[in-house]
């Protein structure tokens, strides 16, 4: 690939995922990722602060989509209905390509403690974005935090189901199912 071709960020993500899958996270360098993508190390660092961040590209966009989804929910929406709207906004943005590389992404993360830690941080950041957006709607802190936690858990569970090759449902459908299942489970707590 020529260095001037578009989509440098996506090319770097895919190159990193290929290398992490093939030779392991610890054995992969930024230079190798850049070379695999047909780019320079300098270009890599224009997009990412380090090799760990390459697998978490788009976190800021995801947080914004969640916040925008909450803000767009009707004024009459309950906190969980606002979270449902946020999940719709976020999950609708995912592409077939993301679904395709999802299993490899989760496998690489599961096999690397450093990436597991980063994934936990990402979940916390998404929950914080939801909590903040719900707070702007006047939802009390504890309620907002609990609704946000349910939303991020629903997102994770839906993602795991969506990337299964046998899955026939859309990501938004799965996210709504998971949110409803969690709501039911929370109600059963008494």
N, C-alpha and C positions, 0 to 999 in steps of 0.2 A: 504494500500500500504506500502511496506517495504521502509525504509528510503534510502536504497542503490539503488533503482530503478532509471533508467535514466530519463532525461527530467525534472529535478527539476524545472527549470525556467518555462516551460510550465505548469507544475502542479500547481505552485504557481499562475500563471495568471488565470487559470481556477478556482482554489479554491477561489481566491479573487473575481472574477466575480460572482460566485455562491453566496458567502456571501453578497456582495454588493447588488445583486439583491434581495436576500431574507430578509436581515435585515437592509439594508441601509449602505451607506458608513461610515457615522459618528458612527454607532453602531458596526462597525467591527474593530477588533484589528489585529495587525500583528501576534500575537500569535494564534489567531483563524485561520487566513489564513494558517499559517505554519502547524497547527494541521490538518486542512482539507486536505492539500496536503500530509500529512504523513511525514512532515519534521520538522526541528527545527527552532526556531526563528533566530538562528545564520545563518542557511542556507538561510533563507529569506534575511537577510542583506548582505550576500555574493552576492546576485543577484540584490537587489534593495535598494536604500537609504531610502525609506519610502513607506508606503502603496499607496500613490498617484502614484508613479512611476510604480507600478506593471501593471497598465493598459496601460502604454505607452512603454512597452517593445519593443525593436527593433528599436527605433528611430534612433540610430546611424547607424544601418544597412540600414534603409530606406534612410537616407541622403547619405550614400556611394553609394547605388544603383542608386540614382538620379544623383549623380556626375559622376559615371562611365558611365551611359547611355548618358549623355551629351558628355562626352569625346569620346565615341565610335561612335557618330554620324558622318556622312561623313563631310569632311572639307567644302563642298559646302552647308551644311544644314543652313537654316535660323535659327534664334533664336528659333522660335516656332517649327521648325522641330527637333531641338536638344532637346527641352522640350518634344516633342512627343516621341522621342527615350528614354528619361529618364523615362517617364511614362510607357512605355512598359517594361523597365527593372524592375521598382518597382512593378507594378501591377502583372507581371508574377510570382513574388515571393510569392504571397498570396495563402494560402491554403484553401481547403474546410472547414476545422475546423474554420478558421478565419471568413469565410463567415457565418458559422453557428452561431457563438457567436456574430457576428456584431450587430444585433439588440439589444441584451442585453447590449452590451458595450455602444452603443450610448444612450440608455435609462438611464444607470447609470450616464454617463457624463452629460446628459441634466438635470438630477435632482440634481446635486451637483456643486455649484458655484466654489469650489476649483478645481474640475476636469475640468470644463469649461475653467478656467484660464489656466490650464496645457495643455489642447487641443489647445488653442490659441498659447501658447508658442511653442508647437510641430509644428503647421502650420508655424509659423515664422521661426523656425529652418530649416524646409524643404525648405522653400522659400529661405532662406539664402544659403543653400547648392546649390540650383539651380542657384542662382544669382552668387555665387562664381565660379561655374563650367562654366557658360556662360562667365564670365569675363575672365577666362583663355583661352577662345576661341577668345578673342578680342572684345567681344560684349560690347558696351558702358554701363556704370552703369545703367542709367535710362531705357534703352531698356532691359537690363538683368533683372532688378528688375520687370518690368512690365510683361515680359515673364514668370518669375518665379511665380509671383502672379497668372497669368492665369493658370499655370501648377498646382499649389497647389489647386486652386479653382476647376479645372477640376477633380483632384484626389478626393477631398471631394464629389463632386456631383456624380462622378462615383461610389464611395464606397456606398453612400446612395442607388443608384439604384441597385448595385450588390447584396446587402444583402437582397433585397426584395425577398420573396419566389417565386414570379412569374417570376423573371428575368431568361431569357434563354441565355443571352449574357455573354461572358467572361468579366472579369474585364478589361483586356487590350482593348477590343472592346469598352466598355463603356467609358473608359478614353479618347480614341481617339475621340469618338463622342462628349463628353463634351468639349474637347479642341477645336474641330472644331466649336461647337455652340458658345463658348466664343469668338473665333476669329471672327466669323460672327457678333456677337453682338458688338464687339469692332469696327469693320469696319463700322457698321451702325451708330456709334456715329458721324461720319462725320469728 
